[in-house]
Amino acid sequence: MIGDLKSRRAVITFGVGLWSLSTALGGLVRNFSQLFVCRALVGVGEAGYGPAAQAIIADYYKGPRRASAIGVYALGVAVGGVLGVWLGGVLDRQFGWRATFFIMGAPGLVLAGLASQLREPAKRPPAGIRATVQGWIARGTRNAVRLGAPLIWLSAAGAVIAGLLALFEGVPSEVDVAVFGAFVSLGIVWTVFRLVPIAVRRTTEATEVAATAIEEFLQAAATVLRTPTLVWLFLGGAMVTFGMNGLIAWSPSFMARVHGLSVAEFGARFGVWGLAGGVLGVLTGGRLGDRLMVRWSGGRVLAAGAGFVLGGPICAALLQVDDLRWFGPLLFATLFVYTWYNGPIAATILDVVRPAVRSSVLGAYVLFSHLAGDALAPPLVGYVSDQLAVPLGSEAAALKTAMLLLPSVGVVGGLVILIALRTVARDMQAVRG
């Protein structure tokens, strides 16, 4: 919302600086709480940066070049993800984990300075920060508390019940987490349903960005709820995020338990396969979506959803193969098709919303896809693996089986994204109109 209200360049600069500084501070921590805070601040910086960065790219690249441009931006994710696993393992082995945090955080501080020099396309004169904050306090606080009451109270109730369950030794820790997560999810659903009538009453889109944060949120919420394409992309995006980021989260344990490889060994043997697959996949997905888009409004939707539908069986084979001679090619193929969606899905979201709320809607997508997607994947896979360990007689076999949940959900997510083929042309025309 700050990116839409004031300056996307400022949000980008702050995000890069925050996550880089927080990464470096990780090398100074002395206990778990300090490490938790540092890593949480990394997440804050990354989450704020992404929507603002993609929105500013959309301002520069319009029409048939947008998905390709965002695909080039997404190369940072693909390249950084693979290199981070490999380089992090090498640095840890050579210098220790504290020095590794320092080394990995320092370059970002330089990039934050460069980001501050970005030229932002001209936009409407923004409301003053002071006026925005005063308006939010005056008109927004009571409404926000009233509308968010179900989430607040159900979260509190879930915390109390989870805390009580933790007192019983026979109750697994996963049950505490599941109970709290169920209460929070119910609170989110209830809050959204309370927002629907407000969104429906806003029968026309504002021609300018709202002057207050609460109005900005309501405008973005109204845009999502009134745009069927966004509904399908949000739901499908959460599922593919579940599959993709769950795979990333469990990959170190998977390689260690199933194939006996450390992070550094895995990067040395298969890093090139993963890097090549990710880079080519991101570029192919963006290019494919834009080429199809020239002749068909559903081109980017098809590129975004098809990758996970096609990649599901390949990923399942990757998780089940025992011969490491096949592991590299399967890793390449999995990351190649799984990264198609990076450029096209963001470009499609930007195609069906007005420029004034692009950062806010992308921020809502990031929030929803992570809360309903990869926030659930790691604990769920771990719980299923624990339950299967005794029947299967092996932790490795249990983890291999449990991780099949990830490509399965990814396939369903890809199919849900493809439902947007029925609505995207109409929603794009509404924005043009």
Residue pairs with C-beta under 8 A, 6 or more apart in sequence:
1 213
1 216
1 217
1 220
1 359
1 360
1 363
2 10
2 11
2 48
2 359
3 10
3 11
3 51
3 52
3 55
3 359
3 360
3 363
4 55
4 209
4 216
4 356
4 357
4 358
4 359
4 360
5 126
5 127
5 132
5 209
5 213
5 216
6 126
6 129
7 120
7 126
8 52
8 53
8 55
8 56
8 120
8 359
9 56
9 115
9 116
9 118
9 119
9 120
11 48
11 49
11 52
11 359
12 49
12 52
12 53
12 56
12 115
12 118
13 112
13 115
13 116
13 118
14 45
14 48
15 45
15 46
15 47
15 48
15 49
15 52
16 45
16 49
16 108
16 111
16 112
16 115
17 45
17 108
17 109
17 112
18 41
18 42
18 44
18 45
18 48
19 41
19 42
19 43
19 44
19 45
19 46
19 49
19 108
20 45
20 105
20 106
20 107
20 108
20 109
20 111
20 112
21 105
21 108
21 109
22 38
22 39
22 41
22 42
22 45
22 105
23 38
23 42
23 101
23 104
23 105
23 108
24 101
24 102
24 104
24 105
24 106
24 109
25 38
25 101
25 105
26 35
26 38
26 39
26 101
26 105
27 97
27 98
27 99
27 100
27 101
27 102
27 105
28 34
28 98
29 35
29 38
47 363
47 366
47 367
47 370
48 363
50 362
50 366
51 358
51 359
51 360
51 361
51 362
51 363
51 365
51 366
52 359
53 73
54 70
54 73
54 346
54 350
54 358
54 362
55 350
55 358
55 359
55 362
56 118
56 120
56 121
57 66
57 69
57 70
57 73
58 66
58 70
58 347
58 350
58 355
58 358
59 120
59 121
59 355
60 69
60 121
61 68
61 69
61 70
64 290
64 291
64 293
64 294
65 290
66 290
66 347
66 350
66 351
67 285
67 286
67 287
67 289
67 290
67 293
67 300
67 303
67 343
67 344
67 346
67 347
67 348
68 283
68 286
68 287
68 289
68 290
68 343
69 286
69 343
70 286
70 342
70 343
70 346
70 347
71 282
71 283
71 285
71 286
71 287
71 342
71 343
71 344
72 282
72 283
72 286
72 343
73 343
74 282
74 286
74 339
74 342
74 343
74 346
75 279
75 282
75 283
77 282
77 342
78 275
78 278
78 279
78 281
78 282
78 335
78 339
78 342
79 275
79 278
79 279
81 248
81 278
82 267
82 271
82 274
82 275
82 278
83 271
83 275
84 104
85 251
85 252
85 263
85 266
85 267
85 271
85 274
86 263
86 264
86 266
86 267
86 268
86 271
87 104
87 267
88 100
88 104
88 263
89 262
89 263
89 264
89 265
89 266
89 267
90 264
90 267
90 268
91 99
91 100
91 103
91 104
92 100
92 263
92 264
93 264
95 103
123 355
124 208
124 209
124 356
126 209
127 135
127 209
127 211
127 212
131 211
132 211
132 212
132 213
135 211
135 212
136 212
136 213
136 214
139 212
139 214
140 212
140 213
140 214
140 215
143 214
144 214
145 152
147 191
147 194
147 195
147 198
148 191
150 186
150 187
150 190
150 191
150 194
151 184
151 187
151 188
151 190
151 191
152 187
153 187
154 183
154 184
154 186
154 187
154 190
155 180
155 183
155 184
155 187
157 183
158 179
158 180
158 181
158 182
158 183
158 184
158 187
159 180
159 183
161 179
161 180
161 183
162 176
162 177
162 179
162 180
163 176
165 171
165 175
165 176
165 179
166 173
166 176
172 383
172 386
174 379
174 382
174 383
174 386
177 379
178 379
178 383
181 376
185 372
188 371
195 218
195 221
195 225
196 225
198 218
198 221
198 222
199 218
199 221
199 222
199 225
199 226
200 222
200 225
200 226
202 218
202 219
202 222
205 219
205 222
205 223
205 354
206 219
206 356
207 356
208 356
209 216
209 219
209 356
209 357
210 216
210 218
210 219
216 357
216 360
217 360
219 356
219 357
219 360
220 357
220 360
220 361
220 363
220 364
221 364
223 230
223 353
223 354
223 357
223 361
224 230
224 231
224 234
224 361
224 364
225 231
227 352
227 353
227 427
227 430
228 420
228 423
228 427
229 301
229 348
229 352
229 420
229 423
229 424
229 427
230 349
230 352
230 353
230 361
230 365
230 427
232 416
232 417
232 419
232 420
232 423
233 304
233 345
233 348
233 349
233 365
233 417
233 420
234 364
234 365
234 368
234 369
235 413
235 416
236 305
236 413
236 414
236 415
236 416
236 417
236 418
236 419
236 420
237 345
237 365
237 368
237 369
237 373
237 413
237 417
238 368
238 369
238 371
238 372
238 373
238 413
239 373
239 409
239 410
239 412
239 413
239 414
239 416
240 308
240 341
240 373
240 410
240 413
240 414
240 417
241 369
241 370
241 373
241 374
241 413
242 372
242 373
242 374
242 376
242 377
242 406
242 409
242 410
242 413
243 308
243 315
243 377
243 406
243 407
243 408
243 409
243 410
243 413
244 338
244 374
244 410
245 370
245 373
245 374
245 377
246 374
246 377
246 378
246 380
246 381
246 403
246 405
246 406
247 315
247 403
247 406
247 407
249 374
249 377
249 378
250 378
250 381
250 399
250 403
250 406
251 266
252 263
252 266
253 399
254 319
254 399
254 400
254 403
255 261
255 262
255 263
255 266
256 262
257 395
257 396
257 399
258 396
258 399
258 400
259 324
259 327
261 269
269 324
269 328
270 327
270 328
270 331
273 328
273 329
273 331
273 332
274 331
274 332
274 335
276 332
277 331
277 332
277 333
277 334
277 335
277 336
277 339
278 335
278 336
278 339
280 336
281 307
281 335
281 336
281 337
281 338
281 339
281 340
282 339
282 340
282 342
282 343
284 336
284 340
285 303
285 304
285 307
285 339
285 340
285 341
285 342
285 343
285 344
286 303
286 342
286 343
286 344
286 347
288 299
288 303
288 340
288 344
289 299
289 300
289 302
289 303
289 304
289 340
289 343
289 344
289 347
290 299
290 300
291 299
292 298
292 299
292 300
292 302
292 303
293 299
293 300
297 424
297 425
297 428
298 420
298 421
298 424
298 425
299 344
300 344
300 345
300 347
300 348
300 351
300 424
301 344
301 348
301 417
301 418
301 420
301 421
301 424
302 418
302 421
303 340
303 341
303 344
304 340
304 341
304 344
304 345
304 348
304 417
305 341
305 414
305 415
305 416
305 417
305 418
305 420
306 337
306 340
306 414
306 418
307 337
307 338
307 339
307 340
307 341
307 414
308 337
308 338
308 341
308 410
308 411
308 413
308 414
308 417
309 411
309 414
309 415
309 418
310 337
311 333
311 334
311 337
311 338
311 407
311 410
311 414
312 407
312 408
312 410
312 411
312 414
313 407
314 330
314 333
314 334
314 337
315 334
315 338
315 406
315 407
315 410
316 404
316 407
316 408
317 330
318 327
318 330
318 331
318 333
318 334
319 400
319 403
319 404
319 407
320 400
320 404
321 327
321 330
338 410
341 417
345 417
346 362
348 420
348 424
349 361
349 362
349 365
350 358
350 362
351 424
351 428
351 431
352 424
352 427
352 428
352 430
352 431
353 361
353 431
354 431
377 406
380 405
381 399
381 402
381 403
381 405
381 406
382 402
384 401
384 402
384 405
385 395
385 398
385 399
385 401
385 402
385 403
386 398
387 398
388 397
388 398
388 401
388 402
389 395
389 398
392 398
392 401
